[in-house]
Amino acid sequence: MPCLVISTNIPKERVTPEVMTSFSKQFSTVIGKPEQYCMVQVIPEQLMTFGGTFDPCASCTLVSLGQLGVAENKAIAKKIYEFTEKILGVPTDRMYIQFVDKPSSEIGYKGTTFHELLGR
């Protein structure tokens, strides 16, 4: 159930279906989970500044059930920064990522929670 939300000040015209498909495939690979369970949301045209300027910037939140930790977050961050810069044009020094490792009881799916679905 990994979910990546990227809020950015870039124009919505740059967030095409092809961009979203590319993000989804790359995110699935980076997080190590099947794409069918991964969600990517890009929220363009946000009123955002970073360092006092309106140059391209972003704020990301990555939520996952597991797969996160000190070493994992470093590797994941490296890849997310790379493809966010390449695909959206947001420089790596103008974006923060917040990693959120949620317990299975706090994420709902199919009318229940992952705690019940995963049996833990």
Phi and psi restraints in degrees (value plus and minus 20) as a CYANA .aco file:
   2 PRO   PHI     -77.8   -37.8
   2 PRO   PSI     119.3   159.3
   3 CYS   PHI    -153.1  -113.1
   3 CYS   PSI     107.5   147.5
   4 LEU   PHI    -136.9   -96.9
   4 LEU   PSI      99.4   139.4
   5 VAL   PHI    -134.4   -94.4
   5 VAL   PSI     104.7   144.7
   6 ILE   PHI    -140.0  -100.0
   6 ILE   PSI      93.2   133.2
   7 SER   PHI    -117.2   -77.2
   7 SER   PSI     112.1   152.1
   8 THR   PHI    -167.9  -127.9
   8 THR   PSI     140.7   180.7
   9 ASN   PHI    -115.5   -75.5
   9 ASN   PSI     -13.1    26.9
  10 ILE   PHI     -93.3   -53.3
  10 ILE   PSI     135.6   175.6
  11 PRO   PHI     -86.6   -46.6
  11 PRO   PSI     127.2   167.2
  12 LYS   PHI     -84.5   -44.5
  12 LYS   PSI     -44.2    -4.2
  13 GLU   PHI     -81.2   -41.2
  13 GLU   PSI     -44.2    -4.2
  14 ARG   PHI    -104.4   -64.4
  14 ARG   PSI     -27.0    13.0
  15 VAL   PHI    -123.6   -83.6
  15 VAL   PSI      58.3    98.3
  16 THR   PHI    -106.6   -66.6
  16 THR   PSI     147.3   187.3
  17 PRO   PHI     -76.5   -36.5
  17 PRO   PSI     -55.6   -15.6
  18 GLU   PHI     -84.9   -44.9
  18 GLU   PSI     -59.5   -19.5
  19 VAL   PHI     -82.4   -42.4
  19 VAL   PSI     -65.3   -25.3
  20 MET   PHI     -84.7   -44.7
  20 MET   PSI     -61.6   -21.6
  21 THR   PHI     -82.3   -42.3
  21 THR   PSI     -63.4   -23.4
  22 SER   PHI     -82.5   -42.5
  22 SER   PSI     -66.1   -26.1
  23 PHE   PHI     -77.5   -37.5
  23 PHE   PSI     -65.7   -25.7
  24 SER   PHI     -80.5   -40.5
  24 SER   PSI     -67.8   -27.8
  25 LYS   PHI     -83.4   -43.4
  25 LYS   PSI     -65.7   -25.7
  26 GLN   PHI     -88.1   -48.1
  26 GLN   PSI     -59.8   -19.8
  27 PHE   PHI     -83.3   -43.3
  27 PHE   PSI     -63.6   -23.6
  28 SER   PHI     -77.9   -37.9
  28 SER   PSI     -64.9   -24.9
  29 THR   PHI     -83.7   -43.7
  29 THR   PSI     -66.1   -26.1
  30 VAL   PHI     -83.3   -43.3
  30 VAL   PSI     -63.1   -23.1
  31 ILE   PHI    -103.2   -63.2
  31 ILE   PSI     -35.3     4.7
  32 GLY   PHI      55.1    95.1
  32 GLY   PSI      11.9    51.9
  33 LYS   PHI    -150.4  -110.4
  33 LYS   PSI     133.9   173.9
  34 PRO   PHI     -78.6   -38.6
  34 PRO   PSI     120.0   160.0
  35 GLU   PHI     -79.0   -39.0
  35 GLU   PSI     -49.9    -9.9
  36 GLN   PHI     -80.9   -40.9
  36 GLN   PSI     -39.1     0.9
  37 TYR   PHI    -125.2   -85.2
  37 TYR   PSI     -22.6    17.4
  38 CYS   PHI    -114.5   -74.5
  38 CYS   PSI     122.0   162.0
  39 MET   PHI    -144.4  -104.4
  39 MET   PSI     114.5   154.5
  40 VAL   PHI    -146.4  -106.4
  40 VAL   PSI     110.0   150.0
  41 GLN   PHI    -148.7  -108.7
  41 GLN   PSI     105.2   145.2
  42 VAL   PHI    -133.1   -93.1
  42 VAL   PSI     103.1   143.1
  43 ILE   PHI    -129.9   -89.9
  43 ILE   PSI      79.0   119.0
  44 PRO   PHI    -104.3   -64.3
  44 PRO   PSI     156.2   196.2
  45 GLU   PHI      36.6    76.6
  45 GLU   PSI      15.0    55.0
  46 GLN   PHI    -102.1   -62.1
  46 GLN   PSI     126.3   166.3
  47 LEU   PHI     -98.0   -58.0
  47 LEU   PSI      78.7   118.7
  48 MET   PHI    -156.7  -116.7
  48 MET   PSI     123.3   163.3
  49 THR   PHI    -146.1  -106.1
  49 THR   PSI     136.5   176.5
  50 PHE   PHI    -162.5  -122.5
  50 PHE   PSI     103.1   143.1
  51 GLY   PHI      45.4    85.4
  51 GLY   PSI       3.1    43.1
  52 GLY   PHI      63.1   103.1
  52 GLY   PSI     -14.0    26.0
  53 THR   PHI    -141.9  -101.9
  53 THR   PSI     144.5   184.5
  54 PHE   PHI    -120.8   -80.8
  54 PHE   PSI      -3.8    36.2
  55 ASP   PHI     -79.6   -39.6
  55 ASP   PSI     139.6   179.6
  56 PRO   PHI     -69.5   -29.5
  56 PRO   PSI     111.5   151.5
  57 CYS   PHI    -171.8  -131.8
  57 CYS   PSI     149.5   189.5
  58 ALA   PHI    -176.9  -136.9
  58 ALA   PSI     139.4   179.4
  59 SER   PHI    -149.6  -109.6
  59 SER   PSI     105.8   145.8
  60 CYS   PHI    -138.0   -98.0
  60 CYS   PSI     125.3   165.3
  61 THR   PHI    -147.4  -107.4
  61 THR   PSI     106.1   146.1
  62 LEU   PHI    -134.8   -94.8
  62 LEU   PSI      98.4   138.4
  63 VAL   PHI    -131.8   -91.8
  63 VAL   PSI     113.2   153.2
  64 SER   PHI    -168.8  -128.8
  64 SER   PSI     138.2   178.2
  65 LEU   PHI    -117.9   -77.9
  65 LEU   PSI      77.1   117.1
  66 GLY   PHI      57.3    97.3
  66 GLY   PSI    -188.6  -148.6
  67 GLN   PHI      46.4    86.4
  67 GLN   PSI     -15.2    24.8
  68 LEU   PHI    -137.0   -97.0
  68 LEU   PSI     131.3   171.3
  69 GLY   PHI     149.7   189.7
  69 GLY   PSI    -199.4  -159.4
  70 VAL   PHI     -75.7   -35.7
  70 VAL   PSI     -76.2   -36.2
  71 ALA   PHI     -89.1   -49.1
  71 ALA   PSI     -62.6   -22.6
  72 GLU   PHI     -81.9   -41.9
  72 GLU   PSI     -64.4   -24.4
  73 ASN   PHI     -82.0   -42.0
  73 ASN   PSI     -57.9   -17.9
  74 LYS   PHI     -82.0   -42.0
  74 LYS   PSI     -66.6   -26.6
  75 ALA   PHI     -86.7   -46.7
  75 ALA   PSI     -63.1   -23.1
  76 ILE   PHI     -84.1   -44.1
  76 ILE   PSI     -65.4   -25.4
  77 ALA   PHI     -78.2   -38.2
  77 ALA   PSI     -65.0   -25.0
  78 LYS   PHI     -75.0   -35.0
  78 LYS   PSI     -67.6   -27.6
  79 LYS   PHI     -90.4   -50.4
  79 LYS   PSI     -62.3   -22.3
  80 ILE   PHI     -83.1   -43.1
  80 ILE   PSI     -62.7   -22.7
  81 TYR   PHI     -81.4   -41.4
  81 TYR   PSI     -62.2   -22.2
  82 GLU   PHI     -80.5   -40.5
  82 GLU   PSI     -71.2   -31.2
  83 PHE   PHI     -98.0   -58.0
  83 PHE   PSI     -42.7    -2.7
  84 THR   PHI     -90.2   -50.2
  84 THR   PSI     -58.6   -18.6
  85 GLU   PHI     -87.8   -47.8
  85 GLU   PSI     -64.7   -24.7
  86 LYS   PHI     -87.2   -47.2
  86 LYS   PSI     -65.8   -25.8
  87 ILE   PHI    -103.6   -63.6
  87 ILE   PSI     -62.7   -22.7
  88 LEU   PHI    -123.2   -83.2
  88 LEU   PSI     -34.3     5.7
  89 GLY   PHI      58.9    98.9
  89 GLY   PSI       1.9    41.9
  90 VAL   PHI    -112.6   -72.6
  90 VAL   PSI      96.1   136.1
  91 PRO   PHI     -79.9   -39.9
  91 PRO   PSI     129.2   169.2
  92 THR   PHI     -83.2   -43.2
  92 THR   PSI     -42.1    -2.1
  93 ASP   PHI    -113.9   -73.9
  93 ASP   PSI      -3.9    36.1
  94 ARG   PHI    -151.3  -111.3
  94 ARG   PSI      15.9    55.9
  95 MET   PHI    -175.6  -135.6
  95 MET   PSI     121.3   161.3
  96 TYR   PHI    -134.7   -94.7
  96 TYR   PSI     130.2   170.2
  97 ILE   PHI    -141.7  -101.7
  97 ILE   PSI     110.6   150.6
  98 GLN   PHI    -126.2   -86.2
  98 GLN   PSI     104.6   144.6
  99 PHE   PHI    -118.7   -78.7
  99 PHE   PSI     109.0   149.0
 100 VAL   PHI    -147.8  -107.8
 100 VAL   PSI      91.2   131.2
 101 ASP   PHI    -118.6   -78.6
 101 ASP   PSI      83.0   123.0
 102 LYS   PHI    -111.4   -71.4
 102 LYS   PSI     124.8   164.8
 103 PRO   PHI     -87.3   -47.3
 103 PRO   PSI     129.6   169.6
 104 SER   PHI     -80.9   -40.9
 104 SER   PSI     -43.6    -3.6
 105 SER   PHI     -96.3   -56.3
 105 SER   PSI     -29.8    10.2
 106 GLU   PHI    -123.8   -83.8
 106 GLU   PSI     -11.8    28.2
 107 ILE   PHI    -146.4  -106.4
 107 ILE   PSI     101.4   141.4
 108 GLY   PHI    -112.3   -72.3
 108 GLY   PSI     130.8   170.8
 109 TYR   PHI    -185.7  -145.7
 109 TYR   PSI     116.9   156.9
 110 LYS   PHI      34.1    74.1
 110 LYS   PSI      21.2    61.2
 111 GLY   PHI      59.3    99.3
 111 GLY   PSI     -10.3    29.7
 112 THR   PHI    -169.1  -129.1
 112 THR   PSI    -175.6  -135.6
 113 THR   PHI    -139.8   -99.8
 113 THR   PSI     143.9   183.9
 114 PHE   PHI     -85.0   -45.0
 114 PHE   PSI     -44.0    -4.0
 115 HIS   PHI     -77.6   -37.6
 115 HIS   PSI     -66.7   -26.7
 116 GLU   PHI     -92.1   -52.1
 116 GLU   PSI     -63.0   -23.0
 117 LEU   PHI     -83.8   -43.8
 117 LEU   PSI     -56.8   -16.8
 118 LEU   PHI    -112.4   -72.4
 118 LEU   PSI     -28.0    12.0
 119 GLY   PHI      49.5    89.5
 119 GLY   PSI      12.5    52.5
